[in-house]
């Protein structure tokens, strides 16, 4: 059970990081230009 929970957490964290990158990158580009 613990292994499944860890795998689920890892997958959720990966999805969140990708989502955050897509949300933050455009703002960073606006600040740079």
C-alpha positions, 0 to 999 in steps of 0.5 A: 500500500505504501508503495502505491501511495508513493507512486501516486504522490510522485505522479501528482507532483510531476503533473503539478510541476509541468502545470506550474512551468506552463503557467509561469514561463509566459509570465517570466518571458513577459518580465524579461522582454 
